[in-house]
Amino acid sequence: MDADSHGYGQLGFLAYLSLSHAYYGGARRLFGATLFPAQEFGIIPNGVPGILVATVLYAAVGGLIGWAIGSASTKRRSAAVLVFFAVPTVTGSAAGQQPEVQLARQVLVSSLDSTFPGVPLARWLAELPGRPANTVQWETNDCGEGGDGLEAPTCVEAVLQVAPDATAHLSLVITGTDGTPGPPAIWMLYGIAGDSIINFKALREWAAYVCRAGT
């Protein structure tokens, strides 16, 4: 994937993430943190009541959007709805057993940023100051590129809970759109703090955010 496509993919994913976070943030303010708690991957509906409320809200918002863009084709409306929903992911213990995650955990940090030591990524994350070592979650996803049904690369994302309402996300691209493995490289670095999403351009900036947020 070329640099332009990568850049557009990042912008598109961050736009989706901002929209989704703002949507559920509004629902949280209206209906409370019990139905829409802040989890390590952002604000999501909690249990059957939260899902039911979210479904009703989706229907209401979808109806308004459909009325506003009634001239759009059914295909375009369906694609918009697909993009609006969460990017498919594999998280937790299932993700931890995947070979892509094992590969990402062993990547030398110096290969991602030469100013850092040549230690495995998992070890480096565990030793970052200001954060308990057991708060790293690993997931695999489509790098935010597959929401429109197109072929997408595979990313492994490390999610750090750096504060009760803040997470830090480090995403590495592991395979290309054709499934061919390549040298792991940074795909995206960002943080979520409350209702805000912060994008970082360099690993050292992201690491500084982790240290600040955890103190």
N, C-alpha and C positions, 0 to 999 in steps of 0.2 A: 504494500500500500504506500503511495507516494506521500510526500510531506503535506501537500495541499489537502488530500483526502483525510489524512490524519487530523489536520487542523480543523477542517469542517466537522469531522466526527466529534472532536472534543467540544466544539462550540455547540453542536446539536445536542450532545449528551448533557452538557451543563445547562443548556436552555430547558431541556426536559426535566432535569433534576430540580432546577429552580421552580419551574411550574408545578411539579408534583409536590415539592416541599411547601410552597406557598399554599397550594390547595389543601393539603392535610393540616398545615399550620392554621388556616382559617377554620377548618372543621374542629381542630383542637380547641381553638378559642371559643367557638360556638357551643360545643358539646362536652368539653372538658377533657382532661388528660386520661381519665379512665377508659374512655372509648377510643382515644387517639393518643396513645403514649409515645414518647420519644424513645426509639430503639437505636441499636448501634448503626443501623442502615438508614436512619431517618424516622420521621413520624409515619406510623402505619396504623390501620384499623386494628382493634384488639378484640378478638373473639367474635362470636356470632352477632352480638348487638352492634359492635363497631362496623362489621362488614355490611350489615343490613343498612345502617345509616349511610355508609359510604356508597352503597348501591343506589339508594334513593337520591343522594346528592349527584351521583354520576348521571342518573336518569334526568334530573332537573337541568343540570348543566348541559347535558347532551341535547335535551330538547331545545334549550335556548340557542345553542350553537347551530342545531339543525334548522331552526327557524331563520336564523341570521344568514345562513349560507344555503338556503333551500335550493338554489340553482346548481349546487355542486352535485357531482355524480355520486351514486351509492358507493362506488369503489373508492373515491377520494375520501368520503366520510368514514368508511371503514378503516382506511389506512390511518386517518387522523386519530381514530379511537385506539388503534393498536399502538401507535406511537405514545399515546397518553398514558397507557398502562405501564407497569414496571417492566424493566428489562429482565429477561429470564436469567436466573442465577442458580448456582448450586452452592450451598453454604453449610457451615457446621462440620460435623464429623465426616459426612459423606464427601465434602470437598477436600478435607484433610487427607483422604486416602487416594486422591486422584494424582496420577503421575505429573500433571501440569503443576499442581500445587507443590509437590515434592521438589520439582525442578526449580520453581520460583524460590522456595525456602533456601535452596543451596546456592543461589546466584551470589557471586561476590559483589559486595557493595561497591568496590572500586571499579567494577566494570560498568556500573551505572553512573558513577561520578568519581573521577580520579582523585578528588580531594579527600575521599573517605578511605578507610583501611580495607584490605582484602580479606574480609571476614564474611561468612554466610549471612544473607539477608535476615533470616529468622533470628539468628544470634544478635545481630546488630539492633533489630527492632526491640528485642527483649532487654537490651542493655541501655536503651535510650532513657535518659533521666526524666523524672517527673511523671512516671506512669508505671502502674503495677505490671509485672511481667506476664500475667495471665489474661490480659485484656486484648490480645490480638486474635481476630477472627479472619479466616481465609475463605475466599469464595472464587469460583470461576464464573465468567460471564462472557458476553459477546462484545465487550468493549464499548457498549452503547451504540453499536452499529447495525444491529439486526432488527430494530423496531419496525422497519418498512418491509420486512420479509426478504431482504437481500442477503447474500452470503456475507458472513462477518468473520473477523479474526477471533481468536480466543485469548482472553485476558485472565490473569490471576490477580485478585485484589486483596491486599492486606488492609484490614479495618481495625484501627486502634481506638478504643474508648479512652479519650484523654481527659474527660470531665463528665459530670452527670448529664450534661446537655450538649456535649461536643465530641465529634469523632474526626479522625484523620484517615484519609484513604490514599493508598499507594497502589497504582494499577500498572502491571507489567504485561506487555503483549508477548504471548508465547508462541502462537502459530499464526500463519497468514490466513487469508480467506479461503485458500485451497486446502487448509489443514496441514500444510508443511511446516514443521518446527523451524524456528530460527533462533538466533541469539536473543535471549530475553532483553527487552529494552523498556524504559519508562514510557508508558502510554499517557498517564494522567496522574496528577498530584492535586488533591484538593482536601478541604476541610469543611465540616458542617458544624456550625455553632448556633444553637437555637434555630432561628429562621433564616440564617445567613449561610451562604455557600462561598467559600474562598478558594480561588484557583492559584496554584503555585507553578512557577516556571522552572524551578531548580530544586533538586533534592535537599540542598542545604537550607533553603527557605522553608521547605516542608518540615524538616527536622527541627528547625528553630520554633515553628508553630507548635509542634508536639511538645517540646520542652516548656514553652510558655504556658500552653493550655493546661498542662499537668501540674503546674505549681500554684 
